[in-house]
Amino acid sequence: MSKPQGKTQLYVISWGLGVCSTAMAVMSVLGDLPPVGAIINCDPGWELPATYEARDFYADWFRARGATVICDKTGDIRRDRPLRMPLFTGSGVPLTRRCTGDYKRDPSRRIMRGLAGYDKRRPPHPPADTIEMWLGFTLEEWHRMKPARQKYLKLEHPLVRHKITRADCVTYLAKHDLPIPPRSACICCPFHRASEWLEIRETMPDVWIDAVAFDETIRDGTQASKPLVGQRLYLFKGMNGPEPLGSAPLEEYAAREKTLEWFQLPLLCGDGGCWT
């Protein structure tokens, strides 16, 4: 399989550190997908320790096989601007989610512009379709595919195109004796399911303590803009609405996730799964 012909000058992989984007990058490095110019990861600064362990392993693995890997720490989401996250207000309505743009999408575009030989922020912009970025959506996620807003950027979904599922990605990595990364997500992401919080509480006590402390620090909504004065903010939303993470009955909610009676939250956030 060869790269398509056309205007594209730069091919990159958006590496979100999860199973699917990691498997896609491995496929490219091993020749089961075409090679790319760079594998790009943008790090918001507060993911699970196991995620960073997987990143370090695979970054070395990719580089040892000649791939260009760019790991850019784009900030510290725990301390920078927590109100850019979709934290839940007391009424249950989340704040506008800007964290994906701040820490993932916009930094990756600046990196790509630089790699293509253009200023990272200012015009002139690259010509149409100059850059092609691969996202790790799998076959079951075909409905999440969207075109890029920038004319110079084309989004491609090789796993969907080749009818590859998430289970196929796991099988592929295992076939090559490679570790299976955990699901990638910021520790402070409000889109965690109760079962995920429960696993963190039971298996990662230090991470749990930090998450509960973070939840308490964002409770006072007066630190936000005027429309939020007097609001209380929460990291977790239970069956009856937002509640403190540290006292939430996670076992009960996790059990309900397995039934049709009630679903807490979608596993993935809205427009791109935090850039996969």
C-alpha positions in Angstrom: 0.0 0.0 0.0 1.4 3.4 -1.0 0.5 6.9 0.0 -2.2 8.6 -2.1 -1.0 11.1 -4.7 -2.0 14.7 -4.5 -1.1 18.0 -2.9 -0.3 16.6 0.5 3.3 17.4 1.6 3.2 16.2 5.2 1.6 13.1 6.8 1.3 12.8 10.5 -0.3 10.6 13.1 -2.2 12.1 16.1 -1.0 9.9 18.9 -3.4 10.1 21.8 -1.6 7.3 23.7 -4.6 5.0 23.7 -4.9 1.5 22.2 -6.1 2.5 18.7 -3.8 5.4 17.8 -0.9 3.4 19.2 -1.8 0.4 17.1 -2.2 2.7 14.1 1.3 4.1 14.6 2.8 0.6 15.0 1.1 -0.4 11.8 2.7 2.5 10.0 6.2 1.8 11.5 6.0 -1.9 10.6 4.8 -1.2 7.1 1.2 -2.4 7.4 0.1 1.2 6.8 2.2 3.8 4.8 5.0 5.7 6.7 4.3 9.2 8.0 6.5 12.2 8.6 5.9 12.4 12.3 4.0 10.8 15.2 2.7 13.6 17.4 1.6 13.5 21.0 0.4 16.6 22.9 0.5 16.0 26.7 -1.8 18.1 29.0 0.3 17.0 31.9 -2.0 14.9 34.1 -2.7 11.4 32.8 -2.4 8.0 34.5 1.1 6.8 35.4 0.5 3.7 33.2 -0.2 6.0 30.3 3.1 7.8 30.6 4.9 4.4 31.0 3.3 3.3 27.7 4.2 6.5 26.0 7.8 6.3 27.0 8.0 2.6 25.9 6.4 3.3 22.5 8.3 6.5 21.8 11.6 4.7 22.2 10.2 1.7 20.1 9.1 4.0 17.3 12.4 6.0 17.3 14.5 2.8 17.3 12.7 1.9 14.0 13.4 5.3 12.4 10.2 7.2 13.1 10.1 10.8 14.1 8.2 11.2 17.4 7.3 14.5 18.9 6.0 14.5 22.5 5.1 18.0 23.5 4.0 18.9 27.0 1.4 21.6 26.3 0.8 22.6 29.9 -0.4 21.4 33.3 -4.2 21.0 33.1 -4.3 20.3 36.8 -3.2 23.8 37.7 -3.4 26.0 34.5 -7.1 26.6 33.6 -9.4 24.1 35.2 -12.4 26.1 34.2 -11.7 25.3 30.5 -12.8 21.8 31.3 -16.5 20.6 31.1 -16.8 20.6 34.9 -20.4 20.1 36.1 -22.2 23.0 37.6 -24.6 22.5 40.5 -27.5 22.2 38.0 -25.8 19.4 36.2 -25.0 21.4 33.1 -21.3 21.1 32.1 -19.1 24.1 31.4 -18.0 24.6 27.8 -15.2 22.1 26.9 -12.2 24.0 25.7 -9.4 21.8 27.1 -9.2 19.6 24.0 -8.5 22.7 21.9 -6.1 24.3 24.4 -4.0 21.2 25.1 -4.4 18.9 22.1 -5.9 20.3 18.9 -4.3 23.7 18.7 -0.8 22.7 19.8 -0.8 19.8 17.3 -1.7 22.2 14.5 1.1 24.6 15.5 3.5 21.7 15.4 2.3 20.5 12.0 2.5 24.0 10.5 6.1 24.2 11.7 7.0 20.8 10.3 5.5 22.0 6.9 7.7 25.0 6.9 5.2 27.7 7.9 4.9 30.0 10.9 3.2 28.2 13.7 0.6 30.9 14.3 0.6 33.7 11.6 -0.2 33.8 7.9 0.5 32.8 5.3 -1.2 29.6 5.8 -0.3 26.4 4.0 -2.2 25.7 0.8 -5.2 23.4 0.8 -4.6 19.8 1.8 -0.9 20.4 2.5 -1.1 18.3 5.7 -2.9 15.0 6.3 -3.4 14.0 9.9 -4.4 10.4 10.8 -6.8 10.0 13.7 -7.2 6.6 15.4 -11.0 6.2 15.2 -11.9 2.6 14.7 -14.7 1.0 12.6 -17.3 1.3 15.3 -16.5 5.0 15.6 -17.1 5.9 12.0 -19.9 8.3 13.0 -17.3 10.5 14.8 -15.4 11.4 11.6 -15.5 15.1 10.7 -13.6 17.3 8.3 -11.1 19.7 9.6 -12.0 23.4 9.8 -8.7 24.5 8.3 -8.4 24.2 4.6 -4.7 23.2 4.8 -5.5 20.2 7.0 -7.1 16.9 5.9 -8.2 14.4 8.5 -7.8 10.8 7.5 -9.1 7.7 9.4 -7.1 4.6 8.2 -8.6 2.2 10.7 -12.1 3.0 9.6 -11.1 2.8 5.9 -9.6 -0.7 6.5 -12.5 -1.8 8.7 -10.3 -2.2 11.8 -12.0 -2.4 15.2 -10.7 -1.7 18.6 -10.6 -5.4 19.3 -8.5 -5.8 16.1 -6.0 -3.2 17.5 -5.6 -5.1 20.7 -5.1 -8.3 18.8 -2.5 -6.6 16.5 -0.4 -5.3 19.4 -0.6 -8.7 21.2 0.4 -10.5 18.0 3.6 -8.4 18.0 4.2 -9.0 21.7 3.7 -5.3 22.4 2.0 -3.9 25.6 -1.6 -2.8 25.5 -1.9 0.8 26.6 -4.6 1.8 29.1 -7.4 4.1 27.9 -5.9 7.5 27.6 -7.7 10.3 29.5 -6.7 13.1 31.8 -7.1 12.1 35.5 -9.3 15.1 36.0 -11.6 14.4 33.0 -15.3 14.7 34.0 -16.2 12.1 31.4 -14.9 9.2 33.5 -17.5 6.6 34.2 -18.1 5.6 37.8 -16.5 2.2 37.1 -13.3 4.0 36.0 -13.3 6.2 39.1 -13.8 3.0 41.2 -10.9 1.3 39.5 -8.7 4.3 40.3 -9.8 4.4 43.9 -9.1 0.6 44.4 -5.9 0.3 42.4 -4.2 3.7 42.4 -4.7 5.3 45.9 -2.2 8.2 45.2 -4.0 9.1 42.0 -7.4 8.9 43.8 -6.2 11.2 46.6 -5.1 13.7 44.0 -8.3 13.5 42.1 -10.5 14.0 45.2 -8.3 17.0 46.2 -8.7 18.5 42.8 -12.5 18.0 43.0 -12.6 19.9 46.3 -10.5 22.8 44.9 -12.8 23.5 42.0 -16.0 23.5 44.1 -16.0 27.3 44.5 -17.4 28.7 41.2 -16.6 32.3 42.2 -13.2 31.9 40.5 -15.0 31.7 37.2 -16.5 34.4 35.0 -19.5 36.5 36.2 -22.2 34.1 35.0 -20.8 31.4 37.3 -20.6 33.5 40.5 -22.2 31.5 43.2 -22.1 28.2 41.3 -20.6 25.1 42.7 -18.5 23.0 40.4 -18.0 19.2 40.4 -15.8 16.7 38.7 -18.4 13.9 39.0 -22.0 13.6 38.1 -24.0 10.7 39.7 -27.4 9.4 39.1 -29.1 12.3 40.8 -26.8 15.0 39.7 -23.4 16.3 40.5 -21.8 15.3 43.8 -18.4 15.3 45.6 -16.2 12.6 44.1 -14.8 11.5 47.5 -18.2 10.5 48.9 -20.0 9.3 45.8 -21.4 5.7 46.0 -19.3 4.5 43.1 -20.0 0.8 43.6 -23.7 1.4 43.1 -23.3 3.5 40.1 -20.7 1.1 38.5 -23.2 -1.7 38.9 -25.9 0.3 37.2 -23.6 0.9 34.3 -24.0 -2.8 33.4 -27.8 -2.5 33.1 -30.1 -0.8 30.8 -31.7 1.0 33.7 -29.2 3.9 33.7 -26.1 5.0 31.9 -24.0 7.7 33.5 -22.0 9.2 30.7 -20.6 8.3 27.3 -17.2 6.8 27.4 -15.8 9.3 25.0 -16.2 13.1 24.9 -17.7 15.0 22.0 -15.7 16.0 19.0 -12.7 13.8 18.7 -12.0 12.0 21.9 -9.4 14.5 23.0 -7.7 14.2 19.7 -7.7 10.3 20.1 
